[in-house]
Amino acid sequence: FDQASKIIRQHGASPGIAEALARASETNHPAEAIEVYTQRVAELVNIGSSYEEAVSLVRRMARLRSAREQASYVSDLKEHYRRKRNFMKLLG
């Protein structure tokens, strides 16, 4: 994982590859997985094409951190993307 993560950070990777690495590393490297998911959520919401996928990743992150950290993250999302009404509906 460490070597693959280093290569991705240096050279980049497609979202699919980065997410696959994040999923595989959730148990041993949850902070790194959360970092990948956080970036992907921002990309998806900014593009506006897949709010469902973004919300799915937000929910996945809830299993990787404390309830307090997750609540703070969701609160930040709601503040930052408050004008994205469809995203807000799905986010809850």
Secondary structure, 3 states (H helix, E strand, C coil): CHHHHHHHHHHCCCHHHHHHHHHHHCCCCHHHHHHHHHHHHHHHHHHCCCHHHHHHHHHHHHCCCCHHHHHHHHHHHHHHCCCCHHHHHHHC
